[in-house]
Amino acid sequence: MKISINVMQKLSKIKNSVYDDIKIEFLYHSNKVEGSTFNIEQLNILLEQKMVTGEHSINDVQETINSLKLFDFVVETLNEKLTDRLLREYHSILKKNTSDENYGFVGAYKKIPNKLRNVNIELAQPYEVEELIKNLLEKKIKSIYDIADFHQKFEHIHPFQDGNGRIGRFIILRQCIENGIDLIAIDDEYNKEYREALYKAQTTENIENLVEVFKKCQERLDEKLHDYIPVIKQVSQEID
């Protein structure tokens, strides 16, 4: 499903619209990849009633609250160029009031070398991050292949001490909207395939499997949001 910048920003102002469903669908799956224990029902209650239900760690609660705010901020800033400053602002919103803030890790690139568990990937060293990110942000995005390549490079740099996966998937969402590409929300159904394809891309620079996973996720999201097509078309026509 393609949604333009103007339409997405218009939808964000309409209460109880497809915007909320896209937000919940995206965040549920993206956060679950990182081990969040919130289910869709609990996310909806948090969004609509500002109440936390169920048992969750303090950090999970805070990052979930923050991710709802960050989704809105990403949509709000779609017309702005993705810069080093904006990227770090994304991270500040995501990690605000978490334990990472106590160590000065929020809104700043990593200060200590980090690693991925159970995989043999050498990530960028802290002193390399600023230049690598600067170069990556100059990359032109025109297709799903460009998005996949950007994503694997971003995750390989792993610029922040924590929160890289979530930030990386927010960038995917942004790039889809900005470039008229069907929205990509990494569905939990393809979590294992996603991780394997990302690992292959990072170790071989072959992004074909990652692109295939992205396409599956696009089709899955289209199925879930199919009933909202008339609303999206209506809003689009009103803007035009």
C-alpha positions as CSV (number, residue, x, y, z in Angstrom):
1,M,0.0,0.0,0.0
2,K,1.4,3.3,-1.1
3,I,0.7,6.4,1.0
4,S,2.1,9.8,0.1
5,I,3.6,12.2,2.6
6,N,0.7,14.6,2.4
7,V,-1.9,11.8,2.8
8,M,0.0,10.3,5.7
9,Q,0.3,13.6,7.5
10,K,-3.4,14.3,6.8
11,L,-4.4,10.9,8.2
12,S,-2.4,11.6,11.3
13,K,-4.8,14.5,12.2
14,I,-7.9,12.3,11.9
15,K,-8.8,10.4,15.1
16,N,-9.7,6.7,15.0
17,S,-8.5,6.4,11.4
18,V,-6.3,4.0,9.4
19,Y,-3.4,6.0,10.7
20,D,-3.8,4.4,14.2
21,D,-4.0,0.9,12.7
22,I,-0.9,1.5,10.6
23,K,0.9,2.8,13.7
24,I,-0.1,-0.2,15.9
25,E,0.6,-2.7,13.1
26,F,4.1,-1.3,12.5
27,L,5.0,-0.8,16.1
28,Y,3.7,-4.2,17.3
29,H,5.9,-6.1,14.9
30,S,9.0,-3.8,15.0
31,N,9.0,-3.9,18.8
32,K,8.4,-7.6,19.0
33,V,11.5,-8.3,16.9
34,E,13.4,-6.7,19.8
35,G,11.6,-8.8,22.5
36,S,8.7,-6.5,23.5
37,T,6.0,-8.3,25.4
38,F,3.2,-5.9,24.4
39,N,0.5,-7.5,22.3
40,I,-1.7,-5.7,19.8
41,E,-4.6,-5.3,22.3
42,Q,-2.3,-3.9,25.0
43,L,-0.8,-1.5,22.4
44,N,-4.3,-0.3,21.5
45,I,-5.2,0.3,25.1
46,L,-2.0,2.2,25.6
47,L,-2.7,4.3,22.5
48,E,-6.4,5.0,23.2
49,Q,-6.6,5.0,27.0
50,K,-3.1,5.9,28.0
51,M,-3.1,2.8,30.3
52,V,-0.5,0.0,30.6
53,T,-2.0,-3.5,30.9
54,G,-0.2,-6.7,31.4
55,E,3.2,-7.5,32.9
56,H,6.2,-5.8,31.2
57,S,9.7,-4.6,32.2
58,I,10.0,-0.9,33.0
59,N,12.2,-0.3,29.9
60,D,9.7,-2.1,27.7
61,V,6.9,0.1,28.9
62,Q,8.9,3.3,28.5
63,E,10.3,2.3,25.0
64,T,6.8,1.4,23.9
65,I,5.4,4.7,25.0
66,N,8.3,6.4,23.3
67,S,7.8,4.5,20.1
68,L,4.2,5.7,19.8
69,K,5.6,9.3,20.1
70,L,8.4,8.6,17.7
71,F,6.0,7.3,15.0
72,D,4.2,10.6,15.1
73,F,7.4,12.6,15.0
74,V,8.7,10.6,12.0
75,V,5.5,11.3,10.1
76,E,5.6,15.0,11.2
77,T,9.1,15.4,9.9
78,L,8.7,13.6,6.6
79,N,9.3,16.8,4.6
80,E,12.7,17.3,6.4
81,K,15.9,15.8,5.0
82,L,17.1,12.9,7.1
83,T,20.2,14.3,8.7
84,D,22.6,13.3,11.4
85,R,20.8,15.7,13.8
86,L,17.4,14.3,13.0
87,L,18.6,10.7,13.3
88,R,19.9,11.4,16.7
89,E,16.7,13.1,17.6
90,Y,14.8,10.0,16.7
91,H,17.0,8.1,19.1
92,S,16.5,10.6,21.8
93,I,12.7,10.2,21.6
94,L,12.9,6.4,21.5
95,K,15.2,6.1,24.5
96,K,14.1,8.9,26.7
97,N,13.7,8.0,30.4
98,T,15.1,4.5,29.8
99,S,18.1,3.1,31.7
100,D,20.3,4.1,28.8
101,E,19.7,7.7,29.6
102,N,21.6,7.2,32.9
103,Y,24.7,6.3,31.0
104,G,24.6,9.1,28.4
105,F,23.7,6.8,25.6
106,V,20.5,8.6,24.5
107,G,20.6,10.7,21.3
108,A,24.3,10.1,20.9
109,Y,26.3,7.6,18.8
110,K,27.8,4.7,20.6
111,K,30.8,5.3,22.9
112,I,31.6,1.7,23.5
113,P,32.0,-1.0,20.8
114,N,28.8,-3.2,20.6
115,K,28.1,-6.6,19.1
116,L,25.2,-8.7,18.0
117,R,24.4,-11.9,19.9
118,N,24.8,-15.3,18.3
119,V,26.1,-13.9,15.0
120,N,29.6,-13.4,13.7
121,I,29.4,-9.8,12.4
122,E,32.0,-7.1,13.0
123,L,30.2,-3.9,13.6
124,A,31.6,-0.4,13.1
125,Q,33.8,1.0,15.9
126,P,32.6,4.1,17.7
127,Y,35.2,6.3,16.1
128,E,34.0,5.2,12.6
129,V,30.3,5.9,13.1
130,E,30.0,9.6,12.4
131,E,31.7,9.4,9.0
132,L,30.0,6.2,8.0
133,I,26.6,7.6,8.8
134,K,27.3,10.8,7.0
135,N,28.1,8.9,3.9
136,L,25.1,6.6,4.2
137,L,22.7,9.5,4.6
138,E,23.9,10.8,1.2
139,K,22.7,7.6,-0.5
140,K,19.8,8.2,-3.0
141,I,16.7,6.1,-2.4
142,K,14.6,5.2,-5.4
143,S,13.5,1.6,-5.0
144,I,13.0,-1.2,-2.6
145,Y,16.5,-2.4,-3.4
146,D,17.9,0.9,-2.3
147,I,15.9,0.6,0.9
148,A,17.2,-2.9,1.6
149,D,20.8,-1.9,0.9
150,F,20.5,1.2,3.2
151,H,19.0,-0.9,5.9
152,Q,21.7,-3.6,5.9
153,K,24.4,-0.9,5.9
154,F,22.7,1.0,8.8
155,E,22.4,-2.1,10.9
156,H,26.0,-3.1,10.1
157,I,27.2,0.3,11.3
158,H,24.9,-0.1,14.4
159,P,25.5,3.5,15.3
160,F,23.8,3.6,18.6
161,Q,24.5,1.7,21.8
162,D,21.0,0.3,21.7
163,G,17.8,0.8,19.7
164,N,19.4,0.4,16.2
165,G,16.8,-2.2,15.0
166,R,13.9,0.0,15.9
167,I,15.5,3.2,14.4
168,G,16.4,1.3,11.3
169,R,12.8,0.1,10.7
170,F,11.5,3.6,11.3
171,I,13.8,4.7,8.5
172,I,12.4,2.0,6.3
173,L,8.9,3.3,6.9
174,R,10.0,6.9,6.2
175,Q,11.8,5.9,2.9
176,C,8.7,4.0,1.7
177,I,6.4,7.0,2.2
178,E,8.9,9.5,0.7
179,N,9.5,7.5,-2.4
180,G,6.0,6.2,-3.3
181,I,6.9,2.6,-2.3
182,D,4.5,0.2,-0.7
183,L,4.8,0.4,3.0
184,I,7.1,-2.2,4.7
185,A,6.3,-3.3,8.2
186,I,8.4,-6.3,9.2
187,D,5.7,-8.8,10.1
188,D,6.4,-11.3,13.0
189,E,5.5,-14.1,10.6
190,Y,8.7,-13.3,8.7
191,N,10.9,-12.5,11.7
192,K,13.2,-15.5,11.3
193,E,13.5,-14.9,7.5
194,Y,14.2,-11.2,8.1
195,R,17.0,-11.9,10.6
196,E,18.6,-14.5,8.3
197,A,18.3,-12.3,5.2
198,L,19.7,-9.3,7.1
199,Y,22.6,-11.4,8.3
200,K,23.3,-12.6,4.7
201,A,23.2,-9.1,3.4
202,Q,25.6,-7.8,6.1
203,T,28.1,-10.6,5.5
204,T,27.9,-10.9,1.7
205,E,26.3,-7.6,0.6
206,N,23.7,-9.8,-1.3
207,I,20.4,-8.1,-0.6
208,E,18.1,-10.3,-2.8
209,N,16.8,-12.3,0.2
210,L,16.2,-9.2,2.2
211,V,14.3,-7.6,-0.7
212,E,12.1,-10.8,-0.9
213,V,11.3,-10.6,2.8
214,F,10.4,-6.9,2.4
215,K,8.1,-7.8,-0.5
216,K,6.3,-10.5,1.6
217,C,5.8,-7.9,4.4
218,Q,4.4,-5.5,1.9
219,E,1.9,-8.1,0.7
220,R,1.0,-9.0,4.3
221,L,0.4,-5.4,5.2
222,D,-1.7,-4.8,2.1
223,E,-4.0,-7.7,3.1
224,K,-4.4,-6.4,6.7
225,L,-5.2,-2.8,5.5
226,H,-7.2,-3.7,2.4
227,D,-10.5,-2.4,3.9
228,Y,-9.0,1.1,4.3
229,I,-8.2,1.6,0.6
230,P,-11.3,3.7,0.0
231,V,-10.5,6.0,2.9
232,I,-7.0,6.5,1.7
233,K,-8.2,7.2,-1.8
234,Q,-10.8,9.7,-0.5
235,V,-8.2,11.6,1.6
236,S,-5.8,11.6,-1.4
237,Q,-8.5,13.1,-3.7
238,E,-9.3,15.8,-1.1
239,I,-5.7,16.8,-1.0
240,D,-5.3,16.9,-4.8
